[in-house]
Each structure stands twice: as structure tokens, then as C-alpha cells.
Amino acid sequence: MTEPLPLEESVPNAARMYDYHLGGCHNFEVDRAAARRTEEVMPWVAAALRANRAFLGRAVRFCLAAGVRQFLDLGSGIPTVGNVHEIAHRIDPDARVAYVDREPVAVAHAASILREVRTASITHADFCDVDAVLAAPGVRDLLDLTEPVALLLVAVLHFLPDDDAAAALIARYRSALLGGGLLVISHATSDHDADSAEAAMGTYRSTDSPVLTRTHAEVAALFDGADLVDPGLVDATAWRPDTATGGHPGFWAGVGTLPPVRDTAVTRLDTPDPALGSPER
Ligand SMILES: C[S@@+](CC[C@H](N)C(=O)[O-])C[C@H]1O[C@@H](n2cnc3c(N)ncnc32)[C@H](O)[C@@H]1O
């Protein structure tokens, strides 16, 4: 990266607040103050974020065990302990990881730790601009979309307030994943503690990245057309827990299988369109 990215240090930002809650040091005083205000109204927020992060790690290991060796991590965040490429490369050094984030600190830090890593990239983009993400060299040149890809939308969809926009976004990415793969989602919820979630959302309204929560049914709807693997959509702490699993409820989490798009294309080619008449033999 040659140009320094523009940085807004006077307004709190969710990526840097998340970094603070996880014990990182890539945040400013304005982020720490907003994070502390969140902790006052939601004392378990850091434990819930750690549970989300631990879910991400288990989901990555699950993807590799299922034979999926490529990851498109949308809203990848500021690198911290247990980054996707580190977890993946411990299992398969050739696994490919394309990170995407819009926050300059996240992108700069990722670029610095990935300088020597051939099989992972960081793209500075808004993941809602699907064409730009898919055309970015860090994605286009790293991932083979005709092979299975794990699409990671971990703790990011609550930044999209519109249900239709969130569903349409997932559909756009899914239509590009010709080889299918796995859809990994976690999402903040108020289902367990509506009062503190409402108060915390108030804090986030003072940031450049307001959040909203969704119910279990609303998050389940985002998996439409993907088959959820066991145990389905559950709290992040309860998704295939291991001995290290702890934390606090607060995120619905699940993994769904994505069929290859080519199956649909083959079906379409094999089934003559009556409007086009019979193919010439
Ligand atoms: C809470 S962090 C989650 C990080 C990581 N996925 C995890 O679960 O540990 C959310 C990240 O999503 C990024 N983000 C939110 N909306 C985005 C968008 N529209 N485009 C790109 N990144 C986005 C933020 O900058 C932030 O780094």
C-alpha cells in the first residue's frame, strides 16, 4: 500500500472498540471511552465478543475439516489473537484467505502482518460494493471461485440495518461462489437481555458504525437456501464448543452449506427454455 489511508480519530469506531474489548492496542482514546460506556451498560460485552471470536476460530477449523480451503472474510476486523489465516495455515499452509475491511487501522495492520504471507491478502473496501470486492486483486487473484469458498460474515451483518439489503448482499456473494462452499454467520442479538442491548446500541449510535440486533428468526432467515450444519443456529458459546469455550451469550452463530452455483447452471442448460424452442440437433 503506497497511499496512507484517511483516518478519522475523533469519532469512535466499532472495529477499534472491538479491538479494545478484546485487549488489543490498535484503538484511540475516543474508542476506549465509547467501549467503556458500553461496558457500563453491558458488563458482559467483552465476554460475548470473546465468545464470538472463539466461534470464528472453531468455524474456520470446521471449514477446513469439511474440505473448504479458501476463505472470503468480509469485515475481518483489526488483526488480533487467532486470525483466520493463522488458524487455517496451522492446518493447511496452502489455505487461501482474502480479508476485506473498510476501517483504515484494520487494513493497515493487516497489510503489515501479511507482508510476507503469500496465501492471504487484505482489501480495503466496503463489502457492500460486491463488484469492487470481487474485482480487487487481493480477492480475484487469490481465490478460485469455481472451487468451494467459506464466506465469513462474522459479527458484521448487524452494521446493515435493512433486512432486505443484508439478504440481497448475501445472495450477490453466493451467486459469485460458483463452487459453493460454506456460509459462516454470527450476529449480535438482544434476545437474551433486551435492556442492556438497547442501552449498548445507544452507545454505538455515537460512533461512525451504529449497530442493530436481530432475533433468532431474523438471523436464521439470512441462511435462506443454505442447509445449517449441526447444531444449527445457536448462541456462539454453544456452537460445537471445545474445552476452551467460555464467554457470554450475545451472538447467534451458525454455518450453512452452499451448493455449487454450477449445479443450477447445468440444470438450466439441460432444461430447454420453452421460450427459446428446441435446440438444433
Ligand atoms: C466487530 S468487527 C468483527 C471482526 C471479525 N469479523 C470478528 O468477528 O472477529 C466488525 C468489522 O466489520 C467491519 N465492517 C463493518 N461494516 C463493513 C462494511 N460495510 N465493509 C467493510 N467492512 C465493514 C468493521 O470495520 C470491523 O472491522
The ligand as a MOL file (V3000), in Angstrom:
LIG
                    3D

  0  0  0     0  0            999 V3000
M  V30 BEGIN CTAB
M  V30 COUNTS 27 29 0 0 0
M  V30 BEGIN ATOM
M  V30 1 C -16.9500 -6.4070 15.1710 0
M  V30 2 S -15.6950 -6.4180 13.9590 0 CHG=1
M  V30 3 C -15.6640 -8.1410 13.5390 0
M  V30 4 C -14.3010 -8.6250 13.1220 0
M  V30 5 C -14.2330 -10.1230 12.8100 0
M  V30 6 N -15.1280 -10.4760 11.7270 0
M  V30 7 C -14.5620 -10.9330 14.0410 0
M  V30 8 O -15.6940 -11.4120 14.1630 0
M  V30 9 O -13.6960 -11.0720 14.8920 0 CHG=-1
M  V30 10 C -16.5950 -5.7740 12.5510 0
M  V30 11 C -15.7020 -5.3800 11.3830 0
M  V30 12 O -16.5200 -5.1970 10.2210 0
M  V30 13 C -16.0440 -4.0740 9.5260 0
M  V30 14 N -17.1460 -3.5920 8.6830 0
M  V30 15 C -18.3930 -3.2380 9.0670 0
M  V30 16 N -19.1370 -2.8780 8.0120 0
M  V30 17 C -18.3370 -3.0040 6.9220 0
M  V30 18 C -18.5300 -2.7890 5.5230 0
M  V30 19 N -19.6910 -2.3480 5.0420 0
M  V30 20 N -17.4980 -3.0520 4.6930 0
M  V30 21 C -16.2990 -3.4850 5.1800 0
M  V30 22 N -16.0640 -3.7080 6.4960 0
M  V30 23 C -17.0670 -3.4730 7.3520 0
M  V30 24 C -15.6200 -3.1070 10.6040 0
M  V30 25 O -14.7090 -2.1470 10.1100 0
M  V30 26 C -14.9950 -4.0540 11.5990 0
M  V30 27 O -13.6250 -4.2220 11.3610 0
M  V30 END ATOM
M  V30 BEGIN BOND
M  V30 1 1 1 2
M  V30 2 1 2 3
M  V30 3 1 2 10
M  V30 4 1 3 4
M  V30 5 1 4 5
M  V30 6 1 5 6
M  V30 7 1 5 7
M  V30 8 2 7 8
M  V30 9 1 7 9
M  V30 10 1 10 11
M  V30 11 1 11 12
M  V30 12 1 11 26
M  V30 13 1 12 13
M  V30 14 1 13 14
M  V30 15 1 13 24
M  V30 16 1 14 15
M  V30 17 1 14 23
M  V30 18 2 15 16
M  V30 19 1 16 17
M  V30 20 1 17 18
M  V30 21 2 17 23
M  V30 22 1 18 19
M  V30 23 2 18 20
M  V30 24 1 20 21
M  V30 25 2 21 22
M  V30 26 1 22 23
M  V30 27 1 24 25
M  V30 28 1 24 26
M  V30 29 1 26 27
M  V30 END BOND
M  V30 END CTAB
M  END
